[in-house]
Amino acid sequence: RAGIVIKNPEQKAADHKLQGKMFVLTGELASLSRDEAKEKIRSLGGDISESVSKKTSYVVIGKNPGSKYDKAKELGVKILSEQEFIKLLEK
């Protein structure tokens, strides 16, 4: 509850393949709920933000993306379709 996360030092490096990456989700995802997508990102070591900034690594867009998509284009942030996002998770 205090935001402290204890990590198992025996976890494989592959378990944290998104370590240091910041994701923003926008639009409606077809194959995952927003909560499922966030959980998958966190389980692989990535972080979630609600707003796009220069620190954002990827913006994942679903159907009807909003102003976050426009902001990502403006800042030159890498934009992933839902299919590209799922492939990234599976690598």
DSSP file (Angstrom, degrees, kcal/mol; ACC not computed):
  #  RESIDUE AA STRUCTURE BP1 BP2  ACC     N-H-->O    O-->H-N    N-H-->O    O-->H-N    TCO  KAPPA ALPHA  PHI   PSI    X-CA   Y-CA   Z-CA
    1    1 A R              0   0    0      0, 0.0     0, 0.0     0, 0.0     0, 0.0   0.000 360.0 360.0 360.0 -27.0    0.0    0.0    0.0
    2    2 A A        -     0   0    0      2,-0.1     3,-0.1     1,-0.0     0, 0.0   0.458 360.0-106.7 -84.4   0.3    3.0    2.3    0.6
    3    3 A G  S    S+     0   0    0      1,-0.3     2,-0.4     0, 0.0    -1,-0.0   0.567  73.4 141.2  88.3   7.7    4.2    1.9   -2.9
    4    4 A I        -     0   0    0      2,-0.0     2,-0.5     0, 0.0    -1,-0.3  -0.725  32.2-165.8 -87.6 131.4    7.2   -0.3   -1.9
    5    5 A V        -     0   0    0     -2,-0.4     2,-0.6    -3,-0.1     0, 0.0  -0.973   7.9-153.8-120.8 122.5    7.9   -3.2   -4.3
    6    6 A I        -     0   0    0     -2,-0.5     2,-0.4     2,-0.0    -2,-0.0  -0.844  16.5-154.7 -95.2 124.7   10.1   -6.0   -3.2
    7    7 A K        -     0   0    0     -2,-0.6    -2,-0.0     4,-0.0     3,-0.0  -0.782  17.1-120.9-104.3 144.1   11.7   -7.7   -6.2
    8    8 A N    >   -     0   0    0     -2,-0.4     3,-1.8     1,-0.1    -2,-0.0  -0.717  15.9-152.1 -79.9 117.1   13.0  -11.2   -6.4
    9    9 A P  T 3  S+     0   0    0      0, 0.0    -1,-0.1     0, 0.0    -2,-0.0   0.652  92.2  64.7 -67.2 -12.2   16.7  -11.0   -7.2
   10   10 A E  T 3  S+     0   0    0      2,-0.0     2,-0.1    -3,-0.0    -2,-0.0   0.480  74.3 116.7 -88.7  -2.6   16.5  -14.5   -8.9
   11   11 A Q  S <  S-     0   0    0     -3,-1.8     5,-0.0     1,-0.1    -4,-0.0  -0.386  73.8-106.5 -65.7 144.1   14.1  -13.2  -11.6
   12   12 A K    >   -     0   0    0      1,-0.1     3,-1.2    -2,-0.1     4,-0.3  -0.315  19.7-119.4 -68.7 152.7   15.6  -13.5  -15.1
   13   13 A A  G >  S+     0   0    0      1,-0.3     3,-1.9     2,-0.2    -1,-0.1   0.837 113.8  64.6 -60.4 -32.6   16.8  -10.3  -16.9
   14   14 A A  G >  S+     0   0    0      1,-0.3     3,-1.3     2,-0.2    -1,-0.3   0.776  88.5  68.3 -63.0 -25.3   14.2  -11.1  -19.6
   15   15 A D  G <  S+     0   0    0     -3,-1.2    -1,-0.3     1,-0.3    -2,-0.2   0.697 104.5  43.6 -65.6 -17.4   11.5  -10.6  -17.0
   16   16 A H  G X   +     0   0    0     -3,-1.9     3,-2.1    -4,-0.3    -1,-0.3  -0.173  69.0 134.1-120.5  38.5   12.4   -6.9  -17.0
   17   17 A K  T <  S+     0   0    0     -3,-1.3    28,-0.2     1,-0.3    -1,-0.1   0.681  76.1  50.0 -66.3 -15.5   12.8   -6.3  -20.7
   18   18 A L  T >  S+     0   0    0     26,-2.6     3,-2.3    -3,-0.2    -1,-0.3   0.242  79.1 143.4-103.0  12.8   10.8   -3.1  -20.4
   19   19 A Q  T <  S+     0   0    0     -3,-2.1    27,-0.2    25,-0.4     3,-0.1  -0.268  72.7  13.4 -54.2 130.5   12.9   -1.8  -17.5
   20   20 A G  T 3  S+     0   0    0     25,-0.8     2,-0.4     1,-0.3    -1,-0.3   0.450  98.7 123.4  82.3   0.4   13.3    2.0  -17.8
   21   21 A K    <   -     0   0    0     -3,-2.3    26,-2.6    24,-0.2     2,-0.5  -0.803  48.7-152.0 -98.8 136.6   10.6    2.3  -20.5
   22   22 A M  E     -a   47   0A   0     -2,-0.4    36,-2.1    33,-0.3    35,-2.1  -0.925  13.3-164.9-110.1 127.3    7.6    4.7  -19.9
   23   23 A F  E     -ab  48  58A   0     24,-2.7    26,-2.6    -2,-0.5     2,-0.4  -0.862  11.0-167.4-114.4 145.0    4.3    3.9  -21.7
   24   24 A V  E     - b   0  59A   0     34,-1.8    36,-2.9    -2,-0.3     2,-0.4  -0.999  12.9-152.2-126.3 133.0    1.2    5.9  -22.3
   25   25 A L  E     + b   0  60A   0     24,-0.5     2,-0.3    -2,-0.4    36,-0.2  -0.876  18.2 172.0-106.6 136.7   -2.0    4.3  -23.4
   26   26 A T  E     + b   0  61A   0     34,-2.5    36,-2.3    -2,-0.4     2,-0.1  -0.999  42.5  15.0-144.7 144.4   -4.6    6.1  -25.5
   27   27 A G  S    S-     0   0    0     -2,-0.3     2,-0.6    37,-0.2    37,-0.2  -0.202  97.9 -47.9  85.0 178.7   -7.8    5.0  -27.3
   28   28 A E  B     -D   63   0B   0     35,-2.7    35,-2.8    -2,-0.1     2,-0.4  -0.779  50.4-145.7 -92.5 121.6   -9.7    1.8  -26.9
   29   29 A L        -     0   0    0     -2,-0.6     5,-0.1    33,-0.2    33,-0.1  -0.701   4.9-158.8 -85.6 137.6   -7.7   -1.4  -27.0
   30   30 A A  S    S+     0   0    0     -2,-0.4    -1,-0.1     1,-0.1     3,-0.0   0.862  85.1  34.4 -85.4 -38.1   -9.5   -4.4  -28.7
   31   31 A S  S    S+     0   0    0      1,-0.1     2,-0.3     2,-0.0    -1,-0.1   0.608 120.7  36.0 -99.1 -12.0   -7.6   -7.4  -27.3
   32   32 A L  S    S-     0   0    0      4,-0.0    -3,-0.2     3,-0.0     2,-0.1  -0.978  75.5-121.2-136.8 148.7   -6.8   -6.2  -23.7
   33   33 A S     >  -     0   0    0     -2,-0.3     4,-2.3     1,-0.1     5,-0.2  -0.485  37.4-109.3 -76.8 163.6   -8.4   -4.1  -21.1
   34   34 A R  H  > S+     0   0    0      1,-0.2     4,-2.4     2,-0.2     5,-0.2   0.906 121.1  51.5 -60.3 -41.7   -6.5   -1.0  -20.1
   35   35 A D  H  > S+     0   0    0      1,-0.2     4,-2.3     2,-0.2    -1,-0.2   0.886 108.9  50.6 -64.1 -39.0   -5.8   -2.6  -16.7
   36   36 A E  H  > S+     0   0    0      2,-0.2     4,-2.3     1,-0.2    -1,-0.2   0.916 110.6  49.3 -64.2 -42.7   -4.5   -5.8  -18.3
   37   37 A A  H  X S+     0   0    0     -4,-2.3     4,-2.2     1,-0.2    -2,-0.2   0.920 111.6  48.8 -62.6 -44.1   -2.2   -3.8  -20.6
   38   38 A K  H  X S+     0   0    0     -4,-2.4     4,-2.7     1,-0.2     5,-0.2   0.907 110.6  51.0 -62.6 -42.0   -0.9   -1.8  -17.6
   39   39 A E  H  X S+     0   0    0     -4,-2.3     4,-2.6     1,-0.2    -1,-0.2   0.902 109.5  50.1 -63.5 -41.3   -0.3   -5.0  -15.6
   40   40 A K  H  X S+     0   0    0     -4,-2.3     4,-1.0     2,-0.2    -1,-0.2   0.915 111.7  48.5 -63.3 -42.9    1.6   -6.6  -18.5
   41   41 A I  H ><>S+     0   0    0     -4,-2.2     5,-2.5     1,-0.2     3,-0.7   0.949 114.3  45.3 -61.7 -49.1    3.8   -3.5  -18.8
   42   42 A R  H ><5S+     0   0    0     -4,-2.7     3,-1.8     1,-0.2    -2,-0.2   0.877 107.4  57.9 -63.3 -38.2    4.5   -3.4  -15.1
   43   43 A S  H 3<5S+     0   0    0     -4,-2.6    -1,-0.2     1,-0.3    -2,-0.2   0.747 107.3  49.2 -66.1 -21.7    5.2   -7.2  -14.9
   44   44 A L  T <<5S-     0   0    0     -4,-1.0   -26,-2.6    -3,-0.7   -25,-0.4   0.239 127.8 -97.4-100.2  11.2    8.0   -6.7  -17.5
   45   45 A G  T < 5S+     0   0    0     -3,-1.8   -25,-0.8     1,-0.3    -3,-0.2   0.434  81.5 129.3  94.1  -0.4    9.6   -3.8  -15.6
   46   46 A G      < -     0   0    0     -5,-2.5     2,-0.3   -27,-0.2    -1,-0.3  -0.319  47.7-132.3 -84.4 170.1    8.0   -0.9  -17.5
   47   47 A D  E     -a   22   0A   0    -26,-2.6   -24,-2.7   -29,-0.3     2,-0.4  -0.839   9.0-137.2-120.9 159.1    6.2    2.1  -16.1
   48   48 A I  E     -a   23   0A   0     -2,-0.3     2,-0.3   -26,-0.2   -24,-0.2  -0.922  16.2-174.7-117.4 140.2    2.9    3.8  -17.0
   49   49 A S        -     0   0    0    -26,-2.6   -24,-0.5    -2,-0.4     3,-0.0  -0.954  23.9-146.1-128.4 153.3    2.2    7.5  -17.3
   50   50 A E  S    S+     0   0    0     -2,-0.3     2,-0.3   -26,-0.1   -26,-0.1   0.575  84.7  48.8 -91.5 -11.5   -1.1    9.3  -17.9
   51   51 A S  S    S-     0   0    0     17,-0.0     2,-0.4   -27,-0.0    -1,-0.1  -0.956  82.1-117.4-132.8 151.5    0.4   12.1  -19.9
   52   52 A V        +     0   0    0     -2,-0.3     2,-0.3     4,-0.0     7,-0.0  -0.675  43.7 151.2 -87.3 133.6    2.9   12.2  -22.8
   53   53 A S    >   -     0   0    0     -2,-0.4     3,-1.7    22,-0.0    22,-0.0  -0.861  63.3 -84.5-146.0-179.1    6.2   14.0  -22.2
   54   54 A K  T 3  S+     0   0    0      1,-0.3    -2,-0.0    -2,-0.3    18,-0.0   0.730 126.1  61.0 -63.1 -21.1    9.8   13.8  -23.5
   55   55 A K  T 3  S+     0   0    0    -34,-0.0   -33,-0.3    22,-0.0     2,-0.3   0.546  79.4 108.5 -83.4  -7.5   10.4   11.0  -21.0
   56   56 A T    <   -     0   0    0     -3,-1.7    22,-0.2     1,-0.2   -33,-0.2  -0.546  47.9-171.2 -72.6 129.9    7.7    8.8  -22.6
   57   57 A S        +     0   0    0    -35,-2.1    21,-0.7     1,-0.3     2,-0.3   0.884  68.6   7.7 -85.2 -44.8    9.2    5.9  -24.5
   58   58 A Y  E     -bc  23  78A   0    -36,-2.1   -34,-1.8    19,-0.1     2,-0.5  -0.996  52.9-154.8-142.1 142.7    6.1    4.6  -26.3
   59   59 A V  E     -bc  24  79A   0     19,-2.3    21,-2.9    -2,-0.3     2,-0.6  -0.988  19.0-153.0-113.9 121.6    2.5    5.7  -26.8
   60   60 A V  E     -bc  25  80A   0    -36,-2.9   -34,-2.5    -2,-0.5     2,-0.4  -0.838  13.7-157.9 -96.3 122.1    0.2    2.7  -27.5
   61   61 A I  E     +bc  26  81A   0     19,-2.8    21,-0.6    -2,-0.6   -34,-0.2  -0.845  15.1 174.3-108.9 137.6   -2.8    3.7  -29.6
   62   62 A G        -     0   0    0    -36,-2.3   -33,-0.2    -2,-0.4     2,-0.1  -0.310  53.7 -38.3-111.6-159.3   -6.1    1.9  -29.8
   63   63 A K  B    S+D   28   0B   0    -35,-2.8   -35,-2.7     1,-0.2    -1,-0.2  -0.444 125.8   8.4 -67.7 138.0   -9.3    2.9  -31.6
   64   64 A N  S    S-     0   0    0    -37,-0.2   -37,-0.2    -2,-0.1    -1,-0.2   0.942  83.0-161.4  56.3  57.2  -10.1    6.6  -31.4
   65   65 A P        -     0   0    0      0, 0.0    -1,-0.1     0, 0.0    -4,-0.1  -0.356   8.1-147.7 -65.5 150.2   -6.9    7.9  -29.9
   66   66 A G    >>  -     0   0    0      3,-0.0     3,-1.2    -2,-0.0     4,-0.9   0.118  45.2 -50.2 -99.7-148.3   -7.2   11.3  -28.3
   67   67 A S  H 3> S+     0   0    0      1,-0.3     4,-2.5     2,-0.2     5,-0.2   0.694 123.5  72.4 -66.6 -20.2   -4.9   14.3  -27.8
   68   68 A K  H 3> S+     0   0    0      1,-0.2     4,-2.2     2,-0.2    -1,-0.3   0.874  95.9  52.8 -62.8 -35.5   -2.2   12.0  -26.4
   69   69 A Y  H <> S+     0   0    0     -3,-1.2     4,-2.1     2,-0.2    -1,-0.2   0.930 109.7  47.3 -62.8 -46.5   -1.6   10.7  -29.9
   70   70 A D  H  X S+     0   0    0     -4,-0.9     4,-2.3     1,-0.2    -2,-0.2   0.897 111.7  50.7 -62.2 -41.4   -1.2   14.3  -31.2
   71   71 A K  H  X S+     0   0    0     -4,-2.5     4,-2.2     2,-0.2    -1,-0.2   0.890 108.4  52.4 -64.9 -39.9    1.2   15.2  -28.4
   72   72 A A  H  X>S+     0   0    0     -4,-2.2     5,-2.4     2,-0.2     4,-1.0   0.917 110.4  47.6 -62.4 -43.8    3.3   12.1  -29.1
   73   73 A K  H  <5S+     0   0    0     -4,-2.1     3,-0.5     1,-0.2    -2,-0.2   0.916 111.3  51.6 -61.9 -42.6    3.6   13.0  -32.8
   74   74 A E  H  <5S+     0   0    0     -4,-2.3    -2,-0.2     1,-0.2    -1,-0.2   0.883 115.7  40.3 -61.5 -40.2    4.5   16.6  -31.8
   75   75 A L  H  <5S-     0   0    0     -4,-2.2    -1,-0.2    -5,-0.1    -2,-0.2   0.528 111.1-117.4 -88.8  -6.6    7.3   15.4  -29.4
   76   76 A G  T  <5 +     0   0    0     -4,-1.0     2,-0.2    -3,-0.5    -3,-0.2   0.782  55.0 163.4  75.7  26.5    8.5   12.6  -31.7
   77   77 A V      < -     0   0    0     -5,-2.4    -1,-0.2    -6,-0.2     2,-0.2  -0.572  48.3 -98.8 -78.8 141.0    7.7    9.8  -29.3
   78   78 A K  E     -c   58   0A   0    -21,-0.7   -19,-2.3    -2,-0.2     2,-0.5  -0.405  38.8-151.9 -61.8 127.2    7.5    6.3  -30.7
   79   79 A I  E     -c   59   0A   0    -21,-0.2     2,-0.4    -2,-0.2   -19,-0.2  -0.902   9.7-165.4-107.7 128.4    3.9    5.4  -31.4
   80   80 A L  E     -c   60   0A   0    -21,-2.9   -19,-2.8    -2,-0.5     2,-0.1  -0.928  14.0-137.2-114.0 135.3    2.9    1.7  -31.3
   81   81 A S  E  >  -c   61   0A   0     -2,-0.4     4,-2.4   -21,-0.2     5,-0.2  -0.359  38.1-101.4 -73.1 168.6   -0.3    0.2  -32.7
   82   82 A E  H  > S+     0   0    0    -21,-0.6     4,-2.3     1,-0.2     5,-0.2   0.896 125.2  51.5 -60.1 -39.4   -2.0   -2.4  -30.5
   83   83 A Q  H  > S+     0   0    0      2,-0.2     4,-2.1     1,-0.2    -1,-0.2   0.909 110.0  48.0 -65.2 -42.2   -0.6   -5.1  -32.7
   84   84 A E  H  > S+     0   0    0      1,-0.2     4,-2.1     2,-0.2    -1,-0.2   0.889 110.6  53.0 -64.5 -38.6    3.0   -3.7  -32.4
   85   85 A F  H  X S+     0   0    0     -4,-2.4     4,-2.0     2,-0.2    -2,-0.2   0.927 108.4  48.8 -61.2 -46.8    2.5   -3.4  -28.6
   86   86 A I  H  X S+     0   0    0     -4,-2.3     4,-1.6     1,-0.2    -1,-0.2   0.893 110.4  51.3 -63.5 -40.0    1.5   -7.1  -28.3
   87   87 A K  H  X S+     0   0    0     -4,-2.1     4,-1.4     1,-0.2    -1,-0.2   0.893 108.0  53.0 -62.8 -39.0    4.5   -8.2  -30.4
   88   88 A L  H  < S+     0   0    0     -4,-2.1     3,-0.3     1,-0.2    -2,-0.2   0.897 108.5  49.8 -62.4 -40.7    6.7   -6.1  -28.1
   89   89 A L  H  < S+     0   0    0     -4,-2.0    -1,-0.2     1,-0.2    -2,-0.2   0.838 111.3  49.7 -65.9 -32.9    5.3   -7.9  -25.1
   90   90 A E  H  <        0   0    0     -4,-1.6    -1,-0.2     1,-0.2    -2,-0.2   0.702 360.0 360.0 -82.8 -20.8    5.8  -11.3  -26.6
   91   91 A K     <        0   0    0     -4,-1.4    -1,-0.2    -3,-0.3    -2,-0.1   0.512 360.0 360.0 -56.1 360.0    9.5  -10.8  -27.7
